[in-house]
Amino acid sequence: MSGKDVKVGCQTCNKEERYWNTPGKIQQFKYFPRVQELTIGQIRATIGKDAEVRYMCKETGIGSGTLWNEKSLTDSEEFAIEASKILAERKNNGETVEVEDLFVQMGGVKP
């Protein structure tokens, strides 16, 4: 299709599509800082080339819940709040930022 004109219907204006509930509107999401205290219920460690430690917490389900990377958790509430504010601001600015990367930029997990 390179070099050819293609007509594409606007998904925000196309009133015939049933799954678009808000024709004529564009959604934009906003991130807000959020910190959650969790209780570790299970630890999973992987050894080898891509070694990592991940946790399952009681609040998000053990056995079939969320796996939390060790690098995305901290035991300092103040550090977590500060990181959460920066993370939300960066994501709202369109940056792709991971919690682990932010923690490293901020000097690592503080006790």
Secondary structure, DSSP 4 states (H G I P E B T S, - for coil): -TTS------TTT-TT-TT-SSTT---------------EEEEEEE-STT-EEEEEEGGG-SSSSPEEEGGG--S-HHHHHHHHHHHHHHHHTT----HHHHHHHTTS---
